[in-house]
Amino acid sequence: MKKVLMVCLGNICRSPLAEAILQSKVDSKEVLVDSAGTAAYHIGNLPDKRSIEVAAKYGLNINNQRARKFVAADFDEFDFIYAMDKSNYNNILLLANNADDKQKVKLILNEISEDNHSVPDPYYGGDQGFENVYNMLDKACTVIANKL
């Protein structure tokens, strides 16, 4: 089984959406998808209600997800680790034990463009920001699912 981890800052906006989107595109018997945050602000909390709403709009239920913090042991557990932005990418790499760990980490939008673009954090924006994030992640997750 291949294991994929989606990572953002608080694990309540972008990474829960990425987790659900990729899960919807793969066979759950072959691919496990999870998400985490590099910060501990929201451990145990549900995703942001705006993430829940945009997910539901596209037929995805993320109400069972709970925020958790990315830990160094995740490098041993997961085959692929996708960061939503450069800051989280760098924070993940700080916990890497070796070159093999580092090779697992990628910026998620590099799956659709090699320009090192970040998925913007919609937390402080309006509802349209969540819609835009969903669309970006949907495109990237389609590419990831096809590779898996």
N, C-alpha and C positions, 0 to 999 in steps of 0.2 A: 504494500500500500504506500502511495506517495502522500506526503504530508506537507501542507502549505500553511504558512502563517502570514496574516496581514497585520501590519503595525502602523499605528498613528500615535498621536500624543496621549490622549486620554482614553482611547478605546471606547468612545461613545458616539462618534460621528462617522468618520471615513472608514476605519477598519471594520466596524460591524457591517457596514454596507458591502464592502469588498468581500467579506467572508460569505455573506448570504448570496451575493451575486455569483461568486465562483461556485459555491455549493449547488446552485441551481443549474449550473452548466456542466457538471461532472457526475460520474457514477459514484455514489457514496460508498460503494463497496471497494472502489479502487483509489479514491482520493479523499483524504480527511482535510478539512479546512477549519482553521481557528483564527482568532484575532487577539491582539494585545495592544497595550499602550506603553510608551517609554516612561510615562509619568504615573504616579500613584494617586492622582487626584480623585478618581472615580471608581476605585476598586469596589466590586460587588454591585455597582449600579447598572440599571438598564441603559440601553442606548438612548441618546437624545431623542425626545419625542418627534422632532422633525425628521430624524433618520428613520424612526419607526414608521412615520407617515409616508415618506417617499418610498420606502421599501414596500409597504402595503399597497401603494398605488400601482406597483409593478408585480403584485402577487407574491411578495416575499414577506415572511413573518420573522422578525428578529426579536420578538418579545421574550424569548428564552435565553438570549445572550446576556452575559454579565461581564462588566469590565474587569480586566486583570492586567497586571504589570508584566511587561517583557522581562524575562530573566535569562541569565547566561545558559541555564539548562535547556532553554528552547533551541539552542544550536544543536544539541544532541537529539532532540525530539523531531525537528522539522528538516525537510529536504530543501525547501524553498522559503525564503523570508522576503516579503515585499514591503518596503517602506513607502509611506504615502508622500513623504517629502524629504528634502536634503537634510534638514535638522534631525529628523528621526533616524534617517539612514546613518548619519554620523554617530548618533547616540547608541544605535544598535552595534555598530562596529567597535565602539569603545569596550563593549562587553565580550567581544570575540576572543577566543583562546588561541586561535591559530589561523593560518591562511585558508584552511578548509572551511572554517566558520565564515570567514569574510566572503568567500566565493558564493555562499548561499544567499547573500543579501543583494537585493536589486531595488532600484526605484521602480515602482509599478508602472508608471507612464512610459518608461523606456521600452515596455513591451509594444507600444504603438508609435513611439518616436524616440530617436536616440539623442534628444536634446536636453536630457536631464531635467525635464519639467516636473514640478511638484503638483500634487493634488491640493488645491487650496483648502484651508481649514474653513468650513462653513459656519463654525460655531457662533461667531459674532456677526455674521451676515444675515440676510433675510432668507425666506424659504426658497427663493430661486437658487441660492447657493447650494442647497442640498440637491436640488434637481440637477444642476450642472455637474456636481460631484458624482451623482448617480450615473449620469451619461458617460462621463470620463471613465469611471470604474467599469461600467458595463462593456465598453470597447476593449479596455485592457484585459478584463477577465475572459472575454471571448477568445482573445489571442492565447492567453495562458491555458485555458481549457483545451484548445486545439493542440497545444504543445504537450499537454499531459497525456 
